[in-house]
């Protein structure tokens, strides 16, 4: 799973998703798209040891059963450089019948739907000009909960399924 520059997280648990880049609180910057991915303790420890910017929640004395956890902030970028190559975050919405590569204007769909599963390929990128590291989504496959009306109107089938026995043209 780990190499110093790239990781793959299957069935990622998304804590926060800001695919639209909307500033929702004083810590957000308008236009910055990101997701927060919860990490299991062992993965968090390994990533920290490799220099990744893993964060952890603070204990909450008011809530004794509050569970602390570690997470990684993953940015979505129009373009970034990774090992000298210009890349862009590729975001796919996966439905029962389709895999759709979303552009910037379509990312809002991932905030408007329940995500059943998220598989992520994440790069650890160094920016010389800023002398800092960043975590960037290289590719993400987000499987959304099925919607029978969407499937009916936009699915591959344009009508009812006919068995070969019932098809008069066979």
N, C-alpha and C positions, 0 to 999 in steps of 0.2 A: 504493500500500500504506500510506503513512503520512499521517496527519493528526495534529495534536498530541495529540488526545484518544483516538483509536481506531485500532487496527491489525487487519488480518486476516492470519493466517499459515496458509497452506495446506500440507498435508503436514508439519506441525510434528514435529520430532524431540523426543520427551519423554525427558528424562534421568532425572527422578524423578517419580513420581506418588504422591500421598498423598490419594486421594479420600475415605478414611475419617476422616482427622484424627487418626490414631494417632501419638503421640509415639514415634518410633523411635530418637531419639538425643538428646543433651543440647541440641541446637539447635532441636528441634521443640517446639511447645507443643500439649498435648492439645486436640483439637477444631479445630485450624487445618487446613483442607483447602487443598492447593495442588499445582501441578505446576511443574516446572522445564523450560523450553523452550530448547533449544540454538538459537543464532542464527548465521547466517553473518556473517563479519567486516564486510561492507559494511552490512548491516542493523543490526548492533550499533553501529557508528559513527554511523549516522544517528539511531538511537534515543537514544544518549548525547547527541548534539548537541541533540536536542529535550527533554532533561531526564528521560528515562526511567531508572529505576534498574537499568541493565545491570551485571551482575557478570561477572568473568572468573576462570577457574581460575588457580592459581599454577603457575609452572614446577616441575618435579620433577627435581632434579639426579641423583637415583638412577636415573631412567629416561630415557635420552637420546632415545628415540623417542616420549616422551609428548607428545601434542598438546594445547596449550592451546586453550581455547575460551571463548566468551562465552555467557551465558544470562540468562534473565529469569524471575524467580519470579512466578507468576501465582496469585493467591488465588481460591478459590471462596467466594462469600458467599451467605448466605440472603437478605440484602437490603443494598443500597448505594444511594447517591444519585449520580446522574450528570446533570449539567445540570438539577438541580431535580426530576428524576423518580426515583421509588423503583423500583428494579429488583432482580432476583435472577439469579444465575448459572443459565443454562439448559444442562443437560448431556444430550446425546442419545447413546444407544448405537445404532449403526447395524449391522444385520445384513443378510444378503442379501435378506431380504424385509420387514424392518420398520425403522422409526425410532422408538425408544422414549425418551420424555422421562423421565429418572430423577429420583426424589425422593431426599432425603437417605438414607433407609434402603436404597436400591438402588445407591448409588454404589460399593459394594464390588465389584460385578460388573466394573467397569472395572479393578480391581486383580487380579481372578482370571482375566482373559482377555488374550490377546495382542492388542494394538492394532495393526492394519495401517496405519491412516491416522488422522490427527487434523487437523481444520480448526478454527481458533480465531478468535473475534472478542474482542479484548481492549481494555478501557478503562483509561485512565490517570486515576485519580480523586484529587482533592484533598480532604482532610478538614480543614476549618477548625479544629475543636475540638482536633485533635492537631497542627495545623500540619505535616502531612506528606502525601506522595503515596503512593498504593498502586496496584498493578496488579491488576485484577480481571477474571476471565473473564466476559464478557457471555453468550456462547454458544459451545458446543463440540460438534462432531460427531465421535464416536469410533467408527470402523469396526473391528469386532472380526473376528478370524479366523473363517471359517465352521466350524460344528460340525455334522456330518451328523446326529448324534442330536438336537441341539436343533431342527434344521430338521424332522426327522421328527416329533417330538413337539409342537412349538410353532409350526411353520411355517403358512403360509396354507392349504396343501393338507392335507386330512384323510385322503387315501388315495392310491393310485397314480394317476398321470396316465393318462387314457384318451384315445386319439386318436379324432377324430370317426368314423373308419371303423369302429372297434371298439365304438362306443357303440350299444347296441341301441335306445336311446330317441331317436335322431336320425333 
